[in-house]
Amino acid sequence: MAGLDGGRRSALTALVTLAVPVAGGIAAGMNGNGDGPIFQAGAVLGAGIATLMATRRGLWWLVPAQPMVVVPSAVLGMLLAEPSGTSRTKMGTDSVSALHHAFVITLVALAVVAVVAVLKAATGRGGEPQTGRGGGARGVAAAEGAHRAGAHRG
């Protein structure tokens, strides 16, 4: 993700978080199986790719985002898979089935976010640019003669 500033990187990460599962739901719905393997792959891939793209400070929102992305994507896929003229009773039953599958896929997507985040931390791929000898803002501040601890900042 070299060359992207923080705002653009965050926007791209959010776009991937939303677009990949929604595209999976749409593709699955058009294929006739709204919560099937196409949707499931889209939800899990979206979670994994977004976690790889996120900065260390940006990881916090990926966990609560998964249910808010996966559940509507599953329902959207189910609605697109329903033939026109389907009764409301059947749509209600299919919605409950889609929500059940969305719950399971949400758990898998959350697990993927956790595993990828731990692997990023273990391999040192936090996503923050390293500057200065100490790395990060503290290394730069120390190198440029920052205020001493306890000094008046008036």
N, C-alpha and C positions, 0 to 999 in steps of 0.2 A: 504494500500500500504506500510505497514511497512516492513522494511528490504530492500527496493530498494533505491539505491542512485539516485541522481537527473537525471543523464544521462539515466539510465535504465528506470526510471519512465517516462521520457519524450519520450523515444523511444517506450515504451509500449503504452503510450497514443496516439502517432502518428499512431502506428500500428492499434489500435482499431478505430481511426478516419477514417482511410482508409479502413481497411479490412471489417468491418461490413457492410457499405453501398455497397461496391463492391461485397461482398458475396451475399447481398440481390439482387443486380442487376443481378448477374449471376444466382441465383436461380430463380428469376422471369423470366429471359429470357429462361431458360431451361423449365420452366413451361408453356411458351407460352404467358405470359403477362408481357412484359419487364418493364413497369412502373406501375405495379399494386400494390396490397396491400403488397406483399412480399417485393418488393423494398422499398415501403414507410415505412414499419416497420423497415427495415434495416437501412435506412437513419436516421430516428428519434432515434432509439435505439443507433446507433453509436454515434450520437451527444450527447445524454444524458449520456451514459457510459463514453465517453471520457471526458466530463465536470466533471463528478464525480471523475475521476482519476487524472485530471490535478491539478497542484499546483496553488496557487493564482497567482503567477507570470507567469504561463504557460497558463492562460486562454486567453490571448490577441490574440493568433493565431487561436483559435477555431472558432471565428466569420468569419474571411476571408477565412478559410479553407472550410467552408460548401459549398459555390457555386462551389469551385474547386473540391470537392469530389462528390457532389450530381449530378451535370450535366453530367460529364463523366460516372458515374455509371448508370444513366438513359439511356444514349445513348447506352452504352454497353449492357444493358438489352434488349433494343429495337432491336439492331443488332442480338443478340442471339435468340430473339423470331421470327425473320423473317425467313420464310422457304427459303431454297436455291432456286435460280432462281427468286427471287423477282425482279421486275423491279426497275430501279433507281428512277423513278417517285414516286412509292409507298414508297420506302425507304425514299425519301426526305419528303414526306407527313408525314410518321410515325416519322421521326426525329423531325419535327416541333411539332408534338403532344407530343413526349417525352420531348422536351425542355419546352413546356408549363407546363406539369405535374412536371418537375424538378423544375421549378420556384416556384410553389406552395409548393412543399415539402421542398425546400431550405428555404422558409420563415418559415415553421413549424419547421425545424431543428434549425434555428436561434432563434426562440422563445424558444425552449427547452433549448438551450445553455444559454440563458438569464435567464430563470426561474431557472434552476438548479444552475447557478452561484449565483443568488440572494439568493436562499435557503441555499447554502453552506455558504455564507457570514453571513446570519442571524443566522444559527445554529453554527457558529464558526468552520466549517469543511473546513478550508482553505487549508489544506494539508501540511503546513509547519511544520516541527518538532519543538517543543517548547523546548528550552534549557535555563537553568539559571532561576533566579527569574523573570527577566524582559521579558524573552522569546525572541527568535531570537538572531541575532548577537549583537545587542546593549546591551542586558542583559548580555551576556557573556563578551563583551568588558568592560562594566562597572564593572563587578564582578572581572575581572582580572587586573584592574587598567589601563585602556586605557589612551591615551593622553588626556590632558585637552583641551577644546576648545581654539583655538588660540595658542597653544603651538607650538614651532618650531619643524618641523618634519625632518629637515636637514639630 
